[in-house]
Each structure stands twice: as C-alpha cells, then as structure tokens.
C-alpha cells in the first residue's frame, strides 16, 4: 500500500520513518552491557597479545623476513627494527589492559586500535578475517561510551557518573556483528560449499577424532556441516534480534563456536564471537543480573531523548553502509573470488577454501636473452612463499620488487615471468597466471578492476580431492 500513495505522501512517510529512527538512536539506555563487552573484549585482546609472545610470532612474522607484502595505499608501513617490535606488542598489551579496566579508557582504546592496525598492515601474509574484525571493533570502542560503567576512570571523572549511553552505541556494535554473520553466510552461497566442499575434506582429515571421527569420514558430514554453517550464518543475527528466539541463538552460538575451536586452529575468534552475544540482550542486563541499584545522577531521565545530532546519524548510516558494501564488492569482478582473490579480503569469506600453489620466477635480460631462475628463499620465509603462491596480487608485488632489485644490480628493463600453479578446494593444479606475461608490464594493482593476466578457473571438483587444511 505504501507505493500506491502519492509521491508527496510517500516522501512524508519516509521522512517520518527516518526521524523516528534518528530519535531512537539518541535515546539513552543503560551503559552496563557495552561496559561488560568492553571488559571481555579487552581481556581477550590481552590474551591475544600474550599468544604472540608465547608462540614466538613476533620474531617469526616481523623480524625474520626481509621482504613484506604491504597493503595497497600503505606501502610505507614496515616493521620497526631490532627489538622494537617486541615493545610494540608489549605496549599493545598495556593498552588492551587499559581498555579492560577502563583506565584512561579513550586514550587506551585509540592507542590499541592504532598499534593493532599498524601490525595488521605490515604484511598481507598475516591477513585473517578476525584480525580485521578486531580492528573494526576496537575502532567502534573509541567512539562509544563503554566507560560509563565498571571503569576505573569513574573515580576521577565525575562526568562519567551518568551510567547511560545513547542507543546508537549499542546499535552500531550489534550491526557490526550482524553483518559479519550474515555476509559470512552470503559468502557460503557458492557452488563448492553447496556440495559440501571443502568442509568435507577438512572433516575427513579429522576421522581419527574420538567419538565423531567415523562420522567425519562420511560424505554426509560435509553436507551437514556445510548447510548447517550456511543456515547458522544467515539466520543467527535475526534470532539474536528477536527476543523469543534469543536464548536459542545463545545456545547455537555457544555450540557453533566451541565446535569450530575444537575442529580448527582459529585462535581467539570463537571466544570473541561468543562474547559479542551479550550485546544483543537488553542493555541493562548486567545491572539486573547483579541486582544493583540504578545509582544514576539526578539529571538522568531514562526516557529523555538526547538532543538530535546530525553527525551521529550520518556516521552510523555511512559506517553500516560501508560494512555492507565493501564485503560485496567482489561481485563486481568476473570469476571465482577464491581463485582470483579480487575482493576476497575484508569480505568475511571465512573458512571457505583450501588453496595451495607452486610458484617459480624467472628473470630475463632483454639485451642478451639470458635467463636466470630466481631464488625466492633469499627474500621470503617458507610461510610467505606458501601464502604468495596462491595469491596473484602478492605474486605481482614480489615481481615488482624483483624488477627493482635487478635494475639496481645493473640489468636494464628486466623481464619477470612466473610459473604459477594452484589448486582450489582439492581440484587438480592448473595455471594461476599466464606464463607468457611479463609482470613488469602490468601497470596497476588489481584493486579496482579485473586483471586479465589471471587464468580463469577451469577445472571442476572431483571425487579424489586433495586433503588440505582451511585458509582464511
């Protein structure tokens, strides 16, 4: 009936709906729920930082390599020399602790977000979806009032005595988690996942597990887990939003994430996603659970609407829109995104592929037609080599580095070619990049347009799948 009305009436209705939504964003709510999330998130981040020290990742990821794969627009970012990277992580842990206890909270949140983002941007080799989510959540914790409850800052800042926050603080955190789940489900709507691969191959690798091991070895396991994960991601956000199904959603999230933690090595991600469920309960649940009095300052009126602020509505609208559009950008490119990598990062394509590659570079001196194989091990660690082998954009980055390296060695206008073979989700190996292409002639990064030098995916899934482990 809405579209049968006159244009003027339709515009008035839309305007009234927008004004109502904007007013609801400014409605004050109890700040205790986002404060508890702040505590859990900060504690998990302290744990994450200690894991880097415990497993020797700082030296292995940032000190041992001599070459790194920076992100587009950030070629100037590189690791600090010597032991300074250890101090970066130590400081990051201190900032995470500051977020946890709410001590100089806003400064701690800003500094944690900056240091974590800096480390993230050093090398594409280390890209992981949950690292990206940590950056987004830590950014949101800068702008929301998560220090209005259970924070040390309340001892020395009387303004924090009002234990309330505008509803948009809760809304934007909920929206972020909803998008991650839902678009993670949209990403699963691809032919491989719908036939139970590669999840079926990963489960088959776990046939030795107790109790469920024999089931993991069956063909049905991949289909059940595949469609179960698909339906979970697409529906869990709606189950969280609707109060009658919220408890069921909590149980499903607990089961889903603990099962993932048991089956796959995905670090803190399952526990962080479990922690986010508390954002979908009524904002005052911690106070009611602990049976604490409201203890608000007299001027706090629960039903008072905070004055309308256009920048808030604009920020929330633009942020949520970007979180929806950026992950969907891969639909602008032809071909299978897990093969071409165009639009794969920052798109919540989580555990959708198993990809392995073989790569060998050759340098040709155009003056003499002499050919030299490139010793990749001089520049890359095994981990970087394996990751690069299946990613065309990283292969191109390394080829450009080789071009500069050979020019500095006295070779004028060197030609760089690559023999790159890859296998996606157990398919037979095929060319990833046309071997006749001189990568020094490729003029731009594959960021905003389709790259014609990537060979299209040509092979189909077969029964004799290569049993390899999942990738981000």
ABEGO torsion letter per residue (X at the ends): XAAABBAAAAAAAAAAAAAAAAAAAABBBBAAAAAAAAAAAAAAAAAAAAAAAAAGAAAAAAAABABBBBBBGAAABBBBBEAAAAAAAAAAAAAAAAAAAGBGAAAAAAAAAAAAAAAAAABAAABBAAAAAAAAAAAAAAABBAAABGBAAAAABAAAABBBBBAAAAAAAAAAAAAAAAAAAAAABBAAAAAGOAAAAAAAAAAABBGAAAAAABAAAAAAAAAAAAAAAAAAAAAAABAAAAAAAAAAAAAAAAAAAAABBAEAAAAAAAAAAAAABBAAAAAAAAGBBAGBBAABBAABBBBBBAAAAAAAAAAAAAAAAAAAAAAABBEBAAAAGBGABGAGBBGABBBBBBBBBBBBBAAAGBBBBBBAAAABBAAAAAAAAABAAAAAAAAAAAAAAAAAAGBBGBBBBBBBBBBBGGBBBBBABBAABBAAABABBBAABBBAABBBBABBBBABBBBBBBBX
